[in-house]
Each structure stands twice: as C-alpha cells, then as structure tokens.
Amino acid sequence: MRISVTTWSLEQTSPADLRPAAPASGDVTIARAGIPSPEFSRFLYTAVGGDVLWTDRLGMTYAEWEEVLSRPGAETWVAYEKGTPAGYAEIEAQDEGSVEIVYFGLIPAFRGRGIGGHLLSYAVARAWDLAERRPGLAPTKRVWLHTCSKDGPHAMDNYLRRGFTLFDTTVEEEPLTVTPGPWPGSRP
C-alpha cells in the first residue's frame, strides 16, 4: 500500500524570528545529551516517531548512528518531565551557517501539555547560538526544518507559532510502513 505524503520546509533567517513559547508548567527540564549514545538516540527516535511513521533511520546500524551523532555541530536536546524523557530535538550544522532541526517531537504520553512549544523554542535558540558552543562552525544565518503530513496534527501550528515561515512544499508517494515504536508491539 502507498500513501501520499506532503512535506513542508520551513525556516527562520534571523534570531529575531523566534517567538518563544511560555515555559512548560511543572517539573520540566531540557538538557543536552553530552555523550553521543546510539542506544538512547534510537530509543528517542522510535518512541517519538513510532506512531507518526518515522522510518528513515530504522535500518541504520550502530556505527551509522554513531557517525551521525558524532558529527561536528550535531546536538541532541532532551526534554524531561520529573526525570523521564518526554521528547527531543536533534540539530545539526550544515554548510554556510545553516542549522537544521533534523528531528523534533514528543513521546505520545507527553503531547498536549505545553512541553512541545517550550522544547521547540529552546531547540531553535540552541540552533541560533550553536557556533558559540562549537568553535570552528560558521555563525548561524538560517535555521530550518521540515515536517510532513504524517507528523502530529499540531506540528505545523507549533512551527508557525515559533516564527518559522514556509519556503517549500512537495508531495510524494511512499510505501506505508508500520513502525513498532521503541519495541515491537508497543503501539497502542
């Protein structure tokens, strides 16, 4: 079975474009995963993306995960509620001062509680100041991301409310692939 998937690409071209969300209520913290960990990153990827059909990294080997996470300018920022991982943002420096928010999302149990806007605001701010933490990188001139029709129903609205603007839309057919979540059978 094949499905039609619309992909929207969005960007900010100035730190002034960022419109931060209010901080999340409760005991929510955000911290950088300071040690690249394929196990932890794969857990986040499958826990966040399982119900929205993320598939592009499912076939990656341990070494491939390690390579991606160890690239200069790659960072993973994790939101925690009461010490439990709630979601994450993976950012990566690219050519000419561009930084991509490669992955962003929340584990389903943490959606709809104000954590997503807070985490996205934090991740975008970290994309804008990435060169300050990573000597040798060009200063950020652009932060961009893509979202698609498979993502959660509030994803696009969150990006727009944070100050992103649309710069490209594509539609492609792709095979429908059921994803298992963090382990087979974990999807409700």
C-alpha positions as semicolon CSV with decimal commas, in nm:
position;residue;x (nm);y (nm);z (nm)
1;M;0,000;0,000;0,000
2;R;0,125;0,350;-0,085
3;I;0,034;0,682;0,074
4;S;0,065;1,041;-0,042
5;V;0,291;1,245;0,188
6;T;0,313;1,623;0,180
7;T;0,638;1,768;0,314
8;W;0,665;2,132;0,416
9;S;1,003;2,302;0,460
10;L;1,018;2,598;0,696
11;E;1,288;2,841;0,801
12;Q;1,394;3,132;1,015
13;T;1,654;3,371;0,877
14;S;1,719;3,577;1,190
15;P;1,727;3,504;1,563
16;A;1,463;3,778;1,590
17;D;1,221;3,549;1,403
18;L;1,194;3,319;1,706
19;R;0,873;3,368;1,902
20;P;0,930;3,162;2,216
21;A;0,650;2,971;2,382
22;A;0,586;3,005;2,750
23;P;0,789;2,766;2,963
24;A;0,618;2,434;3,026
25;S;0,444;2,407;3,360
26;G;0,551;2,154;3,617
27;D;0,887;1,988;3,662
28;V;1,013;2,009;3,301
29;T;1,382;2,047;3,222
30;I;1,579;2,043;2,898
31;A;1,936;1,915;2,879
32;R;2,183;1,834;2,605
33;A;2,280;1,473;2,567
34;G;2,650;1,542;2,609
35;I;2,771;1,196;2,510
36;P;2,660;1,061;2,171
37;S;2,465;0,743;2,250
38;P;2,318;0,541;1,963
39;E;2,107;0,340;2,209
40;F;1,949;0,649;2,368
41;S;1,903;0,830;2,038
42;R;1,741;0,527;1,875
43;F;1,509;0,499;2,176
44;L;1,407;0,865;2,137
45;Y;1,362;0,826;1,761
46;T;1,137;0,520;1,792
47;A;0,945;0,643;2,099
48;V;0,867;0,981;1,937
49;G;0,830;0,867;1,577
50;G;0,667;0,526;1,610
51;D;0,307;0,644;1,594
52;V;0,375;0,902;1,320
53;L;0,552;0,651;1,094
54;W;0,912;0,772;1,110
55;T;1,106;0,510;0,914
56;D;1,419;0,665;0,761
57;R;1,653;0,567;1,046
58;L;1,506;0,230;1,140
59;G;1,755;0,039;0,924
60;M;2,064;0,224;1,043
61;T;2,342;0,021;1,203
62;Y;2,501;0,109;1,535
63;A;2,803;0,251;1,350
64;E;2,580;0,468;1,131
65;W;2,400;0,608;1,438
66;E;2,738;0,675;1,599
67;E;2,862;0,860;1,290
68;V;2,550;1,081;1,269
69;L;2,557;1,169;1,639
70;S;2,931;1,245;1,639
71;R;2,931;1,492;1,351
72;P;3,069;1,837;1,431
73;G;2,773;2,059;1,508
74;A;2,532;1,774;1,589
75;E;2,349;1,805;1,920
76;T;2,058;1,629;2,084
77;W;1,845;1,824;2,333
78;V;1,611;1,622;2,552
79;A;1,307;1,741;2,746
80;Y;1,243;1,561;3,074
81;E;0,938;1,572;3,296
82;K;1,018;1,466;3,652
83;G;1,334;1,299;3,520
84;T;1,156;1,099;3,248
85;P;1,240;1,164;2,880
86;A;0,944;1,344;2,722
87;G;1,081;1,433;2,379
88;Y;1,381;1,561;2,192
89;A;1,525;1,782;1,924
90;E;1,825;1,686;1,714
91;I;2,004;1,977;1,547
92;E;2,291;1,971;1,301
93;A;2,513;2,239;1,149
94;Q;2,528;2,242;0,771
95;D;2,711;2,447;0,510
96;E;2,716;2,827;0,503
97;G;2,577;2,889;0,852
98;S;2,263;2,681;0,811
99;V;2,141;2,466;1,103
100;E;1,875;2,202;1,052
101;I;1,640;2,078;1,319
102;V;1,671;1,724;1,191
103;Y;1,424;1,564;1,433
104;F;1,181;1,710;1,681
105;G;0,893;1,564;1,874
106;L;0,742;1,433;2,193
107;I;0,670;1,084;2,317
108;P;0,291;1,042;2,280
109;A;0,217;1,041;2,655
110;F;0,369;1,391;2,684
111;R;0,189;1,560;2,395
112;G;-0,072;1,829;2,452
113;R;0,079;1,952;2,778
114;G;0,274;2,259;2,663
115;I;0,609;2,080;2,650
116;G;0,640;2,087;2,269
117;G;0,631;2,466;2,232
118;H;0,881;2,505;2,514
119;L;1,117;2,239;2,374
120;L;1,095;2,379;2,020
121;S;1,168;2,732;2,146
122;Y;1,470;2,603;2,336
123;A;1,598;2,397;2,043
124;V;1,566;2,687;1,799
125;A;1,755;2,915;2,039
126;R;2,030;2,649;2,063
127;A;2,042;2,629;1,683
128;W;2,092;3,006;1,666
129;D;2,377;3,000;1,922
130;L;2,535;2,671;1,806
131;A;2,861;2,834;1,690
132;E;2,916;2,973;2,041
133;R;2,942;2,613;2,173
134;R;3,118;2,467;1,870
135;P;3,437;2,656;1,777
136;G;3,510;2,640;1,407
137;L;3,149;2,649;1,296
138;A;3,020;2,945;1,099
139;P;2,773;3,164;1,287
140;T;2,415;3,056;1,225
141;K;2,242;3,252;0,949
142;R;1,943;3,025;0,900
143;V;1,755;2,761;1,100
144;W;1,533;2,528;0,903
145;L;1,332;2,208;0,931
146;H;1,077;2,002;0,753
147;T;0,753;1,847;0,871
148;C;0,511;1,627;0,686
149;S;0,153;1,514;0,673
150;K;0,247;1,203;0,877
151;D;0,355;1,418;1,175
152;G;0,121;1,501;1,459
153;P;-0,174;1,733;1,396
154;H;-0,021;2,019;1,596
155;A;0,331;2,009;1,448
156;M;0,284;2,268;1,173
157;D;0,099;2,507;1,403
158;N;0,380;2,485;1,661
159;Y;0,642;2,569;1,395
160;L;0,442;2,864;1,264
161;R;0,378;2,999;1,616
162;R;0,753;2,985;1,686
163;G;0,816;3,214;1,387
164;F;0,903;2,975;1,107
165;T;0,792;3,058;0,753
166;L;0,717;2,815;0,473
167;F;0,963;2,806;0,181
168;D;0,885;2,481;0,000
169;T;0,615;2,214;-0,032
170;T;0,649;1,875;-0,201
171;V;0,413;1,580;-0,241
172;E;0,542;1,227;-0,294
173;E;0,401;0,877;-0,287
174;E;0,571;0,636;-0,049
175;P;0,506;0,289;0,084
176;L;0,305;0,270;0,405
177;T;0,539;0,121;0,664
178;V;0,408;0,037;1,008
179;T;0,661;0,131;1,273
180;P;0,690;-0,058;1,601
181;G;0,772;0,226;1,840
182;P;1,053;0,156;2,085
183;W;0,987;-0,220;2,070
184;P;0,759;-0,450;1,868
185;G;0,403;-0,438;1,995
186;S;0,443;-0,108;2,180
187;R;0,195;0,085;1,969
188;P;-0,142;0,121;2,137
